[in-house]
Amino acid sequence: MRERWDLRARRDAFAYIETVRAVPDVDGFFALGEHFAQVLVDPSLPEVQLGRALDLGCGLGRVTRALARRFDEVAGVDVSGEMVRRAQELHPAEEFPNVMFHATDGVHVPLEDESVDFVFSYEVFQHLPSHEVIRGNLLEIARVLRPDGLALLHVHRPPGAGAYWVERAKRAVPDKVWTQLKSALGRGDPLTSDATFRGTAPLRRKDISVLWTVAGLDVAELRDDPTHEPAGRAFVVTRRA
């Protein structure tokens, strides 16, 4: 995961983070992060929110910066050291004293037990290559989340049973074969053809129930995602069990 996301970050970090919406410049990129915070995060927060937030899979800090306006402290973590390096450049300490960025192994979070009030993860779980990696991240969320904390975790959901099995079949194709096929068809970017970008199959409701329960987390709600087409994405509103 680290190697491939470092390559993407070096080629065009902004483009690999925001693959759908047109972003005119750096200011527009961070304005989009603020929009996401207003639409997705604010409805779940009390009017005055203090404490520490965790942005899991922060990339360049698109939403981390917005969370810093809402919390005393924000930690952004990402598997890509190159993303983190650039995020730090974009958020100098003198301008963003309450933001910290950490490069990780894509699973473990370098924060203390029960030290986080709010966890946010957006367009990240859809890229995780296996249920094992998802489970590892969930275990870390359960570890760092305070007993009364809240997590909003964005996941890829199948729009129907048929779509699930089609997506699962696609992901059974080895990365090398998938890349060669897309190249032969003149479609796609090789850096979006492997499992660290395509991710594992979409999560069905029962997959979510099992993974979250094993990690010691409760699924409080499955919430529609207004930033994507209906049925394809959702937020899992999560608390510690």
Legacy VTK file of the C-alpha trace (Angstrom):
# vtk DataFile Version 3.0
C-alpha trace
ASCII
DATASET POLYDATA
POINTS 241 float
0.000 0.000 0.000
2.757 2.421 0.939
4.748 1.886 -2.244
1.782 2.332 -4.565
0.367 5.374 -2.779
3.796 6.988 -2.696
3.941 6.550 -6.482
0.512 8.136 -6.868
1.479 11.013 -4.604
4.609 11.718 -6.632
2.757 11.601 -9.940
-0.238 13.769 -8.994
-1.401 13.606 -5.380
-4.411 15.868 -5.899
-5.723 13.878 -8.864
-5.496 10.484 -7.135
-7.281 11.826 -4.078
-10.060 13.541 -6.028
-10.740 11.381 -9.070
-14.312 12.523 -9.811
-14.795 16.219 -9.154
-12.959 18.967 -10.981
-10.713 20.884 -8.574
-9.345 24.100 -10.114
-6.478 24.742 -7.689
-5.158 24.095 -4.183
-7.642 26.520 -2.635
-10.463 24.726 -4.405
-9.189 21.397 -3.124
-9.338 22.552 0.490
-12.648 24.344 -0.074
-14.031 20.958 -1.116
-12.739 19.507 2.157
-14.592 22.201 4.088
-17.740 21.432 2.089
-17.432 17.742 2.991
-17.047 18.660 6.658
-20.166 20.826 6.567
-22.276 18.201 4.787
-20.939 15.027 6.396
-19.390 15.890 9.757
-21.293 18.852 11.178
-24.698 17.086 11.423
-23.095 14.585 13.832
-21.347 17.096 16.075
-22.729 19.170 18.949
-22.735 22.921 18.493
-19.460 23.308 20.367
-16.956 20.490 19.856
-13.659 20.201 21.692
-11.086 17.452 22.046
-9.135 15.425 19.505
-10.153 14.190 16.068
-8.484 11.568 13.894
-8.559 11.783 10.090
-7.831 8.213 8.997
-6.311 8.116 5.508
-5.823 11.864 5.437
-3.914 12.164 2.162
-2.938 15.828 1.771
-5.171 16.872 4.664
-8.170 17.859 2.564
-10.611 17.263 5.448
-7.981 17.413 8.219
-7.784 21.163 7.722
-11.555 21.497 8.084
-11.570 19.318 11.213
-8.910 21.611 12.712
-11.521 24.388 12.723
-13.822 22.185 14.775
-11.509 20.457 17.284
-8.747 21.442 19.664
-6.394 18.974 18.009
-6.440 16.864 14.853
-4.193 13.971 13.891
-4.022 12.995 10.231
-2.589 9.569 9.432
-1.826 8.025 6.062
0.007 4.986 4.708
1.915 7.158 2.231
4.941 8.943 3.615
4.971 11.102 0.498
1.365 12.206 1.106
2.230 13.021 4.706
5.341 14.956 3.693
3.318 17.089 1.302
0.509 17.507 3.825
3.025 18.862 6.314
4.296 21.335 3.709
0.730 22.494 3.058
0.063 22.910 6.792
3.018 24.762 8.378
2.965 24.660 12.167
2.760 28.435 12.520
-0.513 28.471 10.558
-1.951 25.161 11.771
-0.617 24.643 15.312
-3.285 22.085 16.234
-2.656 19.713 13.282
-0.235 16.802 13.264
0.418 14.323 10.453
1.818 10.802 10.820
2.893 8.202 8.267
1.763 4.709 9.260
1.833 1.127 8.007
-1.777 1.447 6.855
-3.176 -0.268 9.936
-1.673 0.925 13.214
-2.404 4.419 14.533
0.355 6.132 16.561
-2.001 7.514 19.220
-2.705 6.535 22.810
-5.551 4.283 23.945
-8.873 6.092 24.412
-7.433 9.422 23.284
-9.737 10.377 20.386
-13.215 11.907 20.513
-14.023 11.668 16.816
-12.731 9.538 13.940
-13.434 10.447 10.343
-12.477 8.446 7.276
-13.624 9.385 3.788
-12.915 7.537 0.520
-10.331 5.353 2.247
-11.910 1.994 3.142
-12.888 1.551 -0.519
-9.159 1.276 -1.349
-8.195 -1.180 1.390
-7.163 -4.433 -0.300
-8.662 -7.030 2.065
-11.003 -7.634 4.961
-7.929 -8.314 7.096
-6.645 -4.779 6.517
-10.110 -3.355 7.175
-10.337 -5.362 10.402
-6.926 -4.110 11.513
-8.004 -0.497 11.019
-11.245 -1.096 12.904
-9.364 -2.627 15.834
-7.207 0.494 16.007
-10.259 2.743 15.869
-11.783 0.795 18.766
-8.527 1.143 20.698
-8.046 4.906 20.297
-11.713 5.952 20.494
-12.905 7.200 23.852
-15.896 5.381 25.402
-18.229 8.234 24.456
-16.496 8.919 21.132
-17.959 8.685 17.632
-16.604 7.541 14.268
-17.933 8.215 10.761
-16.436 5.633 8.424
-17.073 5.823 4.688
-17.456 2.462 2.921
-18.144 1.116 -0.561
-21.561 -0.601 -0.627
-22.936 -2.804 -3.419
-26.083 -1.365 -5.009
-27.519 -4.897 -5.218
-26.727 -8.591 -4.874
-25.816 -8.955 -8.539
-23.457 -5.974 -8.424
-21.729 -7.422 -5.375
-20.873 -10.696 -7.126
-19.706 -8.862 -10.250
-17.392 -6.673 -8.172
-16.152 -9.682 -6.235
-15.375 -11.515 -9.489
-13.431 -8.515 -10.791
-11.296 -8.452 -7.674
-10.512 -12.147 -8.024
-8.594 -11.293 -11.202
-4.864 -10.935 -10.355
-3.543 -7.378 -10.457
-1.119 -8.170 -13.280
-3.859 -9.649 -15.469
-6.223 -6.779 -14.701
-3.556 -4.219 -15.608
-2.732 -5.996 -18.881
-6.417 -6.235 -19.772
-7.050 -2.547 -19.188
-3.905 -1.666 -21.130
-4.999 -3.834 -24.065
-8.365 -2.092 -24.091
-6.677 1.299 -23.938
-8.440 2.113 -20.708
-7.310 3.241 -17.330
-4.179 4.074 -15.443
-1.908 1.234 -14.218
-1.704 2.951 -10.844
-5.456 2.475 -10.404
-5.469 -1.177 -11.479
-4.060 -2.939 -8.427
-5.723 -3.966 -5.184
-4.388 -0.970 -3.264
-6.596 1.285 -5.382
-9.437 -1.019 -6.486
-9.778 -2.335 -2.952
-11.656 -5.396 -1.837
-15.260 -6.133 -2.849
-17.977 -3.733 -1.610
-19.148 -4.390 1.931
-22.586 -5.905 2.354
-24.580 -5.169 5.486
-23.626 -8.540 6.971
-19.933 -7.934 6.173
-20.110 -4.655 8.062
-21.882 -6.285 10.992
-19.265 -9.031 11.323
-16.190 -6.838 10.829
-17.342 -4.143 13.232
-18.460 -6.629 15.904
-15.167 -8.537 15.800
-13.322 -5.229 16.255
-15.385 -4.315 19.313
-17.442 -1.641 17.601
-21.187 -1.049 17.354
-22.917 -0.013 14.151
-25.211 2.751 15.351
-26.482 3.616 11.871
-25.838 3.171 8.174
-26.171 6.645 6.706
-26.533 7.568 3.040
-23.646 9.464 1.480
-24.927 12.650 -0.205
-21.608 13.213 -2.004
-21.947 10.113 -4.223
-24.597 8.412 -6.311
-27.282 6.704 -4.202
-26.683 3.114 -3.079
-22.976 2.905 -3.891
-21.494 4.465 -0.741
-22.505 4.845 2.892
-21.243 6.076 6.228
-21.109 3.641 9.099
-21.864 5.626 12.252
-19.731 3.825 14.790
-19.298 3.713 18.549
-17.367 1.441 20.858
-19.283 -1.646 21.904
LINES 1 242
241 0 1 2 3 4 5 6 7 8 9 10 11 12 13 14 15 16 17 18 19 20 21 22 23 24 25 26 27 28 29 30 31 32 33 34 35 36 37 38 39 40 41 42 43 44 45 46 47 48 49 50 51 52 53 54 55 56 57 58 59 60 61 62 63 64 65 66 67 68 69 70 71 72 73 74 75 76 77 78 79 80 81 82 83 84 85 86 87 88 89 90 91 92 93 94 95 96 97 98 99 100 101 102 103 104 105 106 107 108 109 110 111 112 113 114 115 116 117 118 119 120 121 122 123 124 125 126 127 128 129 130 131 132 133 134 135 136 137 138 139 140 141 142 143 144 145 146 147 148 149 150 151 152 153 154 155 156 157 158 159 160 161 162 163 164 165 166 167 168 169 170 171 172 173 174 175 176 177 178 179 180 181 182 183 184 185 186 187 188 189 190 191 192 193 194 195 196 197 198 199 200 201 202 203 204 205 206 207 208 209 210 211 212 213 214 215 216 217 218 219 220 221 222 223 224 225 226 227 228 229 230 231 232 233 234 235 236 237 238 239 240
